[in-house]
Amino acid sequence: MLAYSVRKIPQPLVLRNLGNTPDRQPAFTAIPMDRLVGYYAPAPVADYDRDGRMDIFTVAWFEWEQTPSILFRNTTAGGHWLEVQVTGSGRGFNTMGIGSIVRVYEAGFAGDIKRLLGRYDVAVGTGYASGEEALAHFGLGRFDVCDVEITWAGKTVVQKAVKADQLLKVDFAAE
């Protein structure tokens, strides 16, 4: 039998993003080493409450730890956002858009790498012991309109002047 005692309250680890350093590297608050008690291997990130802000679900790993699974709901002010759901029908496409690449640009600048706001490769199994929705989620900050470019199986679709703060559905049909 495995004996384990917890003297401190187990907590998942969530660090605050401090922005980028002068050399463009992401910076975060220090890790609170005195509080690392529980073990949370899978922590899928998704917009669980569909409010445009990404949330984190930490899944309790070991039953004997007596640590609960916890949903960290993001309540920050945030900015504009866009979710893109790609679907396909026919040969060469799948209904979940897996394998598609979604790029978001400043409005009027589709294809201009200098105006790229974000890129997302649609997949459902990129993390350890968890998966995610087949949705591309973009935080757009101050941008309330953008251009969306989706590349999949040698085909590209561009939608211009897409309004932010919505779920955009794009369907690819086999020719």
N, CA, C and O of each residue as an XYZ file, in Angstrom:
700
protein
N       0.843     -1.185      0.000
C       0.000      0.000      0.000
C       0.886      1.245      0.000
O       1.903      1.301      0.692
N       0.492      2.213     -0.768
C       1.252      3.440     -0.882
C       0.754      4.451      0.135
O      -0.437      4.761      0.170
N       1.637      4.959      0.948
C       1.266      5.957      1.953
C       1.649      7.340      1.436
O       2.734      7.531      0.886
N       0.765      8.279      1.615
C       1.023      9.634      1.138
C       0.290     10.606      2.042
O      -0.899     10.423      2.301
N       0.961     11.619      2.522
C       0.285     12.619      3.336
C       0.514     13.998      2.732
O       1.594     14.309      2.230
N      -0.505     14.792      2.791
C      -0.431     16.145      2.267
C      -0.583     17.099      3.443
O      -1.603     17.090      4.133
N       0.437     17.921      3.668
C       0.381     18.872      4.769
C      -0.057     20.251      4.293
O      -0.424     21.094      5.112
N      -0.027     20.494      3.008
C      -0.445     21.771      2.451
C      -1.595     21.524      1.488
O      -1.763     20.413      0.985
N      -2.364     22.534      1.237
C      -3.483     22.400      0.309
C      -2.932     22.233     -1.104
O      -2.206     23.105     -1.582
N      -3.259     21.132     -1.784
C      -2.779     20.941     -3.161
C      -3.358     22.008     -4.083
O      -4.541     22.336     -3.996
N      -2.526     22.543     -4.961
C      -2.987     23.552     -5.893
C      -2.383     23.307     -7.256
O      -1.193     23.013     -7.365
N      -3.186     23.424     -8.296
C      -2.613     23.416     -9.643
C      -1.779     24.682     -9.812
O      -1.942     25.649     -9.068
N      -0.913     24.665    -10.765
C      -0.009     25.782    -10.996
C      -0.509     26.638    -12.145
O      -0.635     26.159    -13.272
N      -0.791     27.889    -11.870
C      -1.198     28.846    -12.881
C      -0.306     30.064    -12.719
O      -0.243     30.657    -11.642
N       0.383     30.436    -13.792
C       1.293     31.573    -13.748
C       0.701     32.747    -14.514
O       0.023     32.554    -15.523
N       0.947     33.931    -14.054
C       0.465     35.136    -14.723
C       1.430     35.528    -15.836
O       2.642     35.577    -15.626
N       0.892     35.805    -17.008
C       1.688     36.234    -18.148
C       2.062     37.696    -17.943
O       1.188     38.549    -17.787
N       3.361     37.986    -17.944
C       3.857     39.342    -17.725
C       4.202     40.050    -19.033
O       4.756     41.149    -19.015
N       3.882     39.437    -20.148
C       4.210     40.030    -21.450
C       5.541     39.506    -21.964
O       6.008     38.452    -21.530
N       6.139     40.223    -22.866
C       7.406     39.796    -23.454
C       8.573     40.597    -22.903
O       8.429     41.768    -22.553
N       9.734     39.951    -22.831
C      10.959     40.616    -22.433
C      11.453     41.435    -23.627
O      10.928     41.282    -24.730
N      12.459     42.307    -23.427
C      12.971     43.087    -24.565
C      13.432     42.228    -25.742
O      13.393     42.683    -26.885
N      13.873     40.984    -25.478
C      14.295     40.111    -26.575
C      13.145     39.218    -27.070
O      13.381     38.177    -27.684
N      11.898     39.637    -26.795
C      10.676     39.027    -27.300
C      10.390     37.624    -26.769
O       9.697     36.842    -27.419
N      10.922     37.306    -25.591
C      10.630     36.021    -24.963
C       9.488     36.206    -23.963
O       9.443     37.229    -23.280
N       8.561     35.244    -23.856
C       7.473     35.386    -22.894
C       7.999     35.354    -21.453
O       8.934     34.617    -21.140
N       7.395     36.152    -20.597
C       7.785     36.210    -19.188
C       6.576     35.902    -18.316
O       5.460     36.332    -18.608
N       6.810     35.151    -17.239
C       5.739     34.759    -16.330
C       6.181     34.987    -14.885
O       7.370     35.140    -14.608
N       5.209     35.008    -13.966
C       5.545     35.129    -12.556
C       6.361     33.917    -12.122
O       6.360     32.885    -12.793
N       7.049     34.049    -11.006
C       7.889     32.954    -10.497
C       7.028     31.771    -10.064
O       5.892     31.947     -9.625
N       7.574     30.577    -10.190
C       6.886     29.360     -9.767
C       6.901     29.290     -8.242
O       7.971     29.369     -7.638
N       5.733     29.144     -7.605
C       5.695     29.053     -6.139
C       6.083     27.640     -5.680
O       5.217     26.811     -5.402
N       7.366     27.381     -5.605
C       7.868     26.030     -5.316
C       7.335     25.463     -4.001
O       7.224     24.244     -3.865
N       7.005     26.310     -3.037
C       6.514     25.832     -1.746
C       5.085     25.296     -1.817
O       4.592     24.733     -0.839
N       4.412     25.461     -2.957
C       3.028     25.008     -3.080
C       2.839     23.853     -4.063
O       1.703     23.443     -4.300
N       3.894     23.326     -4.629
C       3.758     22.239     -5.596
C       3.559     20.911     -4.877
O       4.519     20.221     -4.532
N       2.295     20.569     -4.658
C       1.969     19.355     -3.918
C       1.217     18.364     -4.793
O       1.602     17.197     -4.868
N       0.152     18.805     -5.458
C      -0.648     17.916     -6.288
C       0.021     17.659     -7.624
O       0.934     18.384     -8.018
N      -0.432     16.634     -8.315
C       0.100     16.306     -9.636
C      -1.033     16.372    -10.638
O      -1.979     15.586    -10.567
N      -0.943     17.307    -11.574
C      -1.961     17.496    -12.586
C      -1.292     17.385    -13.950
O      -0.756     18.368    -14.462
N      -1.322     16.203    -14.534
C      -0.672     16.017    -15.837
C      -1.521     16.616    -16.959
O      -1.021     17.466    -17.697
N      -2.772     16.213    -17.117
C      -3.563     16.797    -18.189
C      -4.198     18.110    -17.732
O      -4.724     18.205    -16.623
N      -4.141     19.093    -18.581
C      -4.789     20.379    -18.296
C      -5.272     20.977    -19.608
O      -4.678     21.933    -20.106
N      -6.346     20.424    -20.175
C      -6.839     20.958    -21.439
C      -7.311     22.398    -21.293
O      -7.918     22.780    -20.293
N      -7.013     23.179    -22.317
C      -7.377     24.587    -22.349
C      -8.456     24.756    -23.416
O      -8.291     24.294    -24.545
N      -9.544     25.408    -23.067
C     -10.646     25.650    -24.000
C     -11.521     26.762    -23.443
O     -11.385     27.142    -22.280
N     -12.399     27.270    -24.255
C     -13.360     28.264    -23.812
C     -14.600     27.508    -23.336
O     -15.591     27.404    -24.058
N     -14.531     26.985    -22.120
C     -15.583     26.116    -21.595
C     -16.938     26.807    -21.466
O     -17.973     26.168    -21.658
N     -16.950     28.101    -21.145
C     -18.210     28.804    -20.957
C     -18.605     29.672    -22.154
O     -19.578     30.421    -22.081
N     -17.856     29.573    -23.251
C     -18.151     30.242    -24.525
C     -18.285     31.766    -24.390
O     -19.168     32.386    -24.983
N     -17.374     32.352    -23.586
C     -17.377     33.802    -23.428
C     -16.202     34.467    -24.131
O     -15.998     35.673    -23.992
N     -15.412     33.679    -24.899
C     -14.298     34.227    -25.649
C     -12.970     34.209    -24.926
O     -11.944     34.564    -25.507
N     -12.972     33.799    -23.664
C     -11.732     33.742    -22.885
C     -11.385     32.285    -22.602
O     -12.243     31.490    -22.221
N     -10.115     31.950    -22.796
C      -9.684     30.568    -22.605
C      -9.630     30.217    -21.119
O      -9.106     30.980    -20.307
N     -10.177     29.056    -20.777
C     -10.199     28.548    -19.417
C      -9.283     27.327    -19.343
O      -8.897     26.771    -20.371
N      -8.940     26.914    -18.124
C      -8.065     25.758    -17.932
C      -8.774     24.762    -17.027
O      -9.315     25.135    -15.986
N      -8.770     23.497    -17.425
C      -9.344     22.438    -16.600
C      -8.210     21.521    -16.162
O      -7.611     20.825    -16.982
N      -7.922     21.524    -14.875
C      -6.871     20.640    -14.371
C      -7.526     19.359    -13.867
O      -8.443     19.397    -13.046
N      -7.055     18.252    -14.357
C      -7.647     16.958    -14.056
C      -6.821     16.257    -12.988
O      -5.616     16.067    -13.150
N      -7.474     15.874    -11.897
C      -6.780     15.137    -10.840
C      -6.255     13.837    -11.428
O      -6.979     13.124    -12.123
N      -5.020     13.537    -11.154
C      -4.360     12.400    -11.776
C      -4.418     11.148    -10.920
O      -4.811     10.082    -11.395
N      -4.020     11.275     -9.639
C      -3.967     10.114     -8.760
C      -5.096     10.170     -7.746
O      -5.287     11.179     -7.067
N      -5.829      9.094     -7.650
C      -6.941      9.015     -6.710
C      -6.461      9.183     -5.270
O      -7.144      9.804     -4.456
N      -5.302      8.639     -4.959
C      -4.805      8.678     -3.584
C      -4.355     10.062     -3.144
O      -4.158     10.286     -1.949
N      -4.189     10.992     -4.070
C      -3.780     12.348     -3.698
C      -4.926     13.137     -3.088
O      -4.695     14.117     -2.381
N      -6.133     12.729     -3.348
C      -7.318     13.412     -2.855
C      -7.349     14.873     -3.299
O      -7.812     15.744     -2.562
N      -6.863     15.127     -4.478
C      -6.924     16.471     -5.036
C      -8.051     16.492     -6.065
O      -8.165     15.571     -6.873
N      -8.865     17.510     -6.045
C      -9.992     17.559     -6.976
C      -9.587     18.056     -8.357
O      -8.582     18.751     -8.512
N     -10.372     17.696     -9.344
C     -10.237     18.325    -10.654
C     -10.805     19.735    -10.506
O     -11.805     19.946     -9.819
N     -10.156     20.690    -11.159
C     -10.572     22.086    -10.979
C     -10.682     22.776    -12.332
O      -9.804     22.636    -13.184
N     -11.768     23.524    -12.524
C     -11.931     24.364    -13.704
C     -11.578     25.792    -13.313
O     -12.235     26.396    -12.465
N     -10.529     26.328    -13.944
C     -10.148     27.713    -13.728
C     -10.833     28.538    -14.813
O     -10.420     28.522    -15.973
N     -11.868     29.248    -14.430
C     -12.626     30.064    -15.368
C     -11.938     31.410    -15.501
O     -11.704     32.093    -14.503
N     -11.617     31.790    -16.710
C     -10.938     33.049    -16.989
C     -11.953     34.191    -16.881
O     -12.923     34.244    -17.638
N     -11.721     35.091    -15.943
C     -12.638     36.214    -15.747
C     -11.969     37.557    -16.045
O     -12.485     38.605    -15.656
N     -10.833     37.534    -16.728
C     -10.146     38.776    -17.074
C     -10.981     39.579    -18.067
O     -11.887     39.051    -18.711
N     -10.657     40.855    -18.175
C     -11.385     41.723    -19.107
C     -11.172     41.253    -20.545
O     -12.099     41.276    -21.354
N      -9.961     40.831    -20.854
C      -9.662     40.320    -22.195
C      -9.869     41.363    -23.276
O      -9.989     42.554    -22.988
N      -9.907     40.920    -24.498
C     -10.116     41.789    -25.648
C     -10.999     41.060    -26.636
O     -11.762     40.168    -26.265
N     -10.892     41.439    -27.884
C     -11.679     40.768    -28.918
C     -11.092     39.391    -29.200
O      -9.916     39.150    -28.930
N     -11.895     38.497    -29.734
C     -11.495     37.122    -29.992
C     -12.243     36.589    -31.201
O     -13.213     37.184    -31.671
N     -11.766     35.447    -31.692
C     -12.437     34.758    -32.792
C     -12.151     33.272    -32.664
O     -11.009     32.865    -32.457
N     -13.197     32.467    -32.790
C     -13.026     31.026    -32.880
C     -13.410     30.606    -34.289
O     -14.390     31.099    -34.847
N     -12.633     29.692    -34.862
C     -12.896     29.218    -36.218
C     -13.059     27.704    -36.176
O     -12.186     26.984    -35.692
N     -14.187     27.238    -36.689
C     -14.462     25.803    -36.796
C     -14.425     25.431    -38.267
O     -15.217     25.933    -39.064
N     -13.504     24.550    -38.620
C     -13.356     24.103    -40.000
C     -13.982     22.716    -40.120
O     -13.717     21.836    -39.301
N     -14.805     22.529    -41.133
C     -15.378     21.211    -41.391
C     -15.154     20.874    -42.855
O     -14.902     21.752    -43.680
N     -15.249     19.608    -43.158
C     -15.057     19.182    -44.540
C     -15.983     18.050    -44.902
O     -16.463     17.320    -44.035
N     -16.228     17.910    -46.176
C     -17.046     16.804    -46.661
C     -16.407     16.253    -47.926
O     -15.820     16.992    -48.716
N     -16.526     14.974    -48.101
C     -15.976     14.337    -49.296
C     -14.553     13.863    -49.107
O     -13.959     14.030    -48.042
N     -14.023     13.275    -50.147
C     -12.690     12.673    -50.126
C     -11.602     13.720    -49.832
O     -11.596     14.801    -50.420
N     -10.696     13.387    -48.925
C      -9.595     14.275    -48.585
C      -9.876     15.213    -47.431
O      -8.971     15.913    -46.978
N     -11.103     15.247    -46.945
C     -11.470     16.129    -45.838
C     -12.116     15.312    -44.728
O     -12.635     14.222    -44.970
N     -12.083     15.845    -43.507
C     -12.755     15.190    -42.395
C     -13.696     16.198    -41.736
O     -13.534     17.407    -41.905
N     -14.653     15.711    -41.003
C     -15.693     16.575    -40.447
C     -15.202     17.491    -39.331
O     -15.915     18.418    -38.947
N     -13.997     17.254    -38.800
C     -13.496     18.071    -37.701
C     -12.420     19.073    -38.126
O     -11.926     19.831    -37.291
N     -12.057     19.087    -39.385
C     -11.061     20.045    -39.853
C      -9.640     19.721    -39.429
O      -8.753     20.567    -39.546
N      -9.408     18.513    -38.940
C      -8.073     18.131    -38.471
C      -7.103     18.163    -39.642
O      -7.343     17.550    -40.683
N      -6.003     18.887    -39.457
C      -5.010     19.035    -40.501
C      -5.076     20.388    -41.201
O      -4.175     20.738    -41.963
N      -6.122     21.138    -40.950
C      -6.221     22.467    -41.570
C      -5.361     23.466    -40.796
O      -5.078     23.273    -39.613
N      -4.953     24.529    -41.477
C      -4.152     25.593    -40.870
C      -4.942     26.885    -41.002
O      -5.311     27.294    -42.104
N      -5.195     27.519    -39.871
C      -5.973     28.754    -39.846
C      -5.037     29.901    -39.482
O      -4.323     29.847    -38.481
N      -5.056     30.935    -40.309
C      -4.260     32.142    -40.043
C      -5.202     33.334    -39.978
O      -6.163     33.429    -40.741
N      -4.910     34.238    -39.055
C      -5.711     35.445    -38.887
C      -4.802     36.651    -39.059
O      -3.728     36.726    -38.463
N      -5.247     37.595    -39.885
C      -4.474     38.798    -40.203
C      -5.279     40.047    -39.856
O      -6.500     39.996    -39.705
N      -4.574     41.160    -39.732
C      -5.262     42.440    -39.607
C      -6.168     42.596    -40.827
O      -5.814     42.162    -41.924
N      -7.325     43.208    -40.643
C      -8.285     43.376    -41.737
C      -7.646     44.100    -42.909
O      -7.001     45.136    -42.746
N      -7.842     43.524    -44.118
C      -7.308     44.105    -45.340
C      -5.899     43.665    -45.683
O      -5.333     44.110    -46.681
N      -5.319     42.778    -44.852
C      -3.928     42.366    -45.065
C      -3.761     40.847    -45.110
O      -2.715     40.345    -44.699
N      -4.750     40.100    -45.593
C      -4.647     38.644    -45.691
C      -3.406     38.259    -46.484
O      -3.179     38.783    -47.575
N      -2.616     37.362    -45.951
C      -1.414     36.886    -46.622
C      -0.155     37.676    -46.307
O       0.941     37.232    -46.651
N      -0.275     38.830    -45.667
C       0.887     39.656    -45.327
C       1.445     39.197    -43.981
O       0.857     39.479    -42.937
N       2.563     38.500    -44.000
C       3.143     37.913    -42.792
C       3.421     38.965    -41.717
O       3.406     38.655    -40.525
N       3.674     40.203    -42.134
C       3.943     41.274    -41.163
C       2.673     41.690    -40.422
O       2.751     42.341    -39.381
N       1.524     41.325    -40.943
C       0.242     41.678    -40.325
C      -0.467     40.448    -39.752
O      -1.656     40.494    -39.440
N       0.276     39.355    -39.621
C      -0.276     38.120    -39.059
C      -0.560     38.302    -37.570
O       0.317     38.715    -36.810
N      -1.769     37.997    -37.164
C      -2.154     38.083    -35.750
C      -2.032     36.738    -35.060
O      -1.821     36.684    -33.849
N      -2.161     35.643    -35.813
C      -2.059     34.328    -35.208
C      -2.219     33.212    -36.211
O      -2.780     33.394    -37.291
N      -1.710     32.043    -35.830
C      -1.814     30.832    -36.647
C      -2.204     29.692    -35.722
O      -1.746     29.622    -34.582
N      -3.055     28.796    -36.220
C      -3.458     27.634    -35.438
C      -3.564     26.436    -36.371
O      -4.264     26.491    -37.383
N      -2.870     25.356    -36.033
C      -2.961     24.105    -36.773
C      -3.999     23.244    -36.059
O      -3.788     22.856    -34.910
N      -5.106     22.943    -36.713
C      -6.202     22.222    -36.063
C      -5.804     20.774    -35.814
O      -5.445     20.042    -36.737
N      -5.875     20.378    -34.546
C      -5.559     19.024    -34.094
C      -6.380     18.767    -32.839
O      -6.945     19.700    -32.268
N      -6.452     17.534    -32.413
C      -7.187     17.226    -31.183
C      -6.341     16.481    -30.158
O      -6.824     16.188    -29.064
N      -5.107     16.174    -30.481
C      -4.282     15.418    -29.549
C      -2.862     15.932    -29.476
O      -1.925     15.209    -29.816
N      -2.684     17.168    -29.038
C      -1.348     17.738    -29.013
C      -0.712     17.734    -27.627
O       0.468     18.062    -27.498
N      -1.451     17.377    -26.604
C      -0.918     17.406    -25.240
C      -0.824     16.017    -24.650
O      -1.291     15.043    -25.240
N      -0.218     15.934    -23.484
C      -0.066     14.667    -22.791
C      -1.339     14.356    -22.008
O      -1.778     15.170    -21.195
N      -1.920     13.217    -22.237
C      -3.059     12.694    -21.492
C      -4.320     13.549    -21.590
O      -5.198     13.452    -20.733
N      -4.418     14.371    -22.607
C      -5.640     15.139    -22.809
C      -5.724     15.556    -24.269
O      -4.778     15.371    -25.033
N      -6.812     16.095    -24.632
C      -7.004     16.579    -25.989
C      -7.725     17.900    -25.939
O      -8.035     18.407    -24.861
N      -7.991     18.456    -27.094
C      -8.696     19.718    -27.122
C      -9.745     19.690    -28.220
O      -9.784     18.771    -29.038
N     -10.591     20.705    -28.227
C     -11.594     20.815    -29.261
C     -10.925     21.105    -30.595
O      -9.828     21.662    -30.641
N     -11.577     20.732    -31.654
C     -11.064     21.024    -32.990
C     -11.534     22.416    -33.400
O     -12.233     22.583    -34.399
N     -11.141     23.402    -32.617
C     -11.482     24.804    -32.866
C     -10.207     25.626    -32.806
O      -9.360     25.403    -31.940
N     -10.068     26.561    -33.710
C      -8.947     27.502    -33.660
C      -9.424     28.724    -32.890
O     -10.387     29.376    -33.294
N      -8.761     29.037    -31.789
C      -9.144     30.176    -30.956
C      -8.067     31.247    -31.047
O      -6.882     30.957    -30.883
N      -8.477     32.482    -31.308
C      -7.537     33.594    -31.422
C      -7.948     34.733    -30.506
O      -9.104     35.157    -30.503
N      -7.002     35.220    -29.737
C      -7.194     36.446    -28.991
C      -6.777     37.584    -29.911
O      -5.627     37.636    -30.346
N      -7.689     38.488    -30.211
C      -7.429     39.555    -31.178
C      -7.106     40.895    -30.525
O      -6.776     41.860    -31.214
N      -7.198     40.954    -29.216
C      -6.893     42.202    -28.534
C      -7.792     43.338    -28.982
O      -9.013     43.248    -28.856
N      -7.207     44.402    -29.502
C      -7.960     45.594    -29.903
C      -8.637     45.456    -31.267
O      -9.475     46.287    -31.616
N      -8.295     44.431    -32.042
C      -8.836     44.282    -33.394
C     -10.251     43.701    -33.348
O     -10.467     42.608    -32.824
N     -11.218     44.453    -33.908
C     -12.603     43.978    -33.911
C     -13.029     43.418    -35.271
O     -14.154     42.944    -35.428
N     -12.119     43.478    -36.254
C     -12.340     42.905    -37.582
C     -11.004     42.337    -38.043
O      -9.950     42.902    -37.747
N     -11.045     41.223    -38.764
C      -9.805     40.608    -39.253
C     -10.072     39.842    -40.539
O     -11.222     39.630    -40.921
N      -8.998     39.429    -41.202
C      -9.090     38.541    -42.356
C      -8.696     37.140    -41.890
O      -7.790     36.989    -41.070
N      -9.364     36.132    -42.402
C      -9.100     34.738    -42.023
C      -8.710     33.959    -43.272
O      -9.387     34.027    -44.297
N      -7.613     33.223    -43.172
C      -7.133     32.386    -44.275
C      -7.004     30.958    -43.761
O      -6.348     30.710    -42.749
N      -7.634     30.023    -44.462
C      -7.579     28.615    -44.070
C      -7.005     27.808    -45.222
O      -7.489     27.879    -46.351
N      -5.966     27.039    -44.921
C      -5.333     26.171    -45.910
C      -5.540     24.733    -45.463
O      -5.319     24.383    -44.303
N      -5.974     23.903    -46.418
C      -6.239     22.510    -46.069
C      -6.202     21.678    -47.344
O      -6.893     21.985    -48.315
N      -5.410     20.647    -47.335
C      -5.310     19.696    -48.448
C      -5.099     20.402    -49.788
O      -5.732     20.051    -50.784
N      -4.212     21.393    -49.811
C      -3.887     22.086    -51.039
C      -4.894     23.130    -51.481
O      -4.734     23.729    -52.544
N      -5.918     23.357    -50.693
C      -6.944     24.337    -51.023
C      -6.905     25.462    -49.991
O      -6.705     25.206    -48.804
N      -7.093     26.709    -50.435
C      -7.091     27.858    -49.533
C      -8.388     28.639    -49.669
O      -8.864     28.900    -50.774
N      -8.948     29.006    -48.523
C     -10.150     29.830    -48.463
C      -9.798     31.078    -47.665
O      -9.213     30.985    -46.586
N     -10.154     32.242    -48.193
C      -9.911     33.514    -47.500
C     -11.245     34.206    -47.286
O     -12.040     34.364    -48.212
N     -11.475     34.620    -46.036
C     -12.658     35.416    -45.729
C     -12.168     36.750    -45.187
O     -11.409     36.800    -44.220
N     -12.608     37.822    -45.820
C     -12.144     39.158    -45.448
C     -13.168     39.875    -44.585
O     -14.367     39.608    -44.647
N     -12.654     40.796    -43.777
C     -13.482     41.643    -42.910
C     -14.421     40.825    -42.027
O     -15.619     41.101    -41.959
N     -13.871     39.820    -41.354
C     -14.650     38.978    -40.449
C     -14.764     39.698    -39.106
O     -13.757     40.124    -38.540
N     -15.973     39.831    -38.602
C     -16.190     40.491    -37.315
C     -15.697     39.596    -36.189
O     -15.838     38.375    -36.243
N     -15.124     40.213    -35.177
C     -14.607     39.490    -34.015
C     -15.746     39.078    -33.080
O     -16.913     39.390    -33.314
N     -15.368     38.367    -32.018
C     -16.284     37.967    -30.941
C     -17.383     37.026    -31.425
O     -18.560     37.214    -31.118
N     -16.979     36.009    -32.189
C     -17.936     35.043    -32.714
C     -17.239     33.726    -33.024
O     -16.011     33.633    -33.042
N     -18.066     32.712    -33.269
C     -17.604     31.436    -33.797
C     -17.861     31.466    -35.300
O     -19.011     31.531    -35.734
N     -16.804     31.419    -36.087
C     -16.905     31.405    -37.553
C     -16.824     29.956    -38.024
O     -15.878     29.247    -37.684
N     -17.802     29.517    -38.798
C     -17.804     28.154    -39.333
C     -17.483     28.204    -40.814
O     -18.126     28.925    -41.577
N     -16.476     27.424    -41.218
C     -16.046     27.387    -42.621
C     -16.049     25.931    -43.067
O     -15.420     25.080    -42.439
N     -16.766     25.651    -44.161
C     -16.872     24.281    -44.662
C     -16.097     24.139    -45.966
O     -16.232     24.956    -46.877
N     -15.290     23.095    -46.039
C     -14.563     22.756    -47.260
C     -15.317     21.601    -47.907
O     -15.639     20.621    -47.235
N     -15.595     21.701    -49.171
C     -16.263     20.615    -49.885
C     -15.313     20.082    -50.939
O     -14.608     20.843    -51.602
N     -15.304     18.768    -51.086
C     -14.457     18.143    -52.101
C     -15.018     18.487    -53.482
O     -16.230     18.577    -53.681
N     -14.109     18.674    -54.414
C     -14.553     19.013    -55.787
C     -14.737     17.786    -56.618
O     -15.105     17.883    -57.789
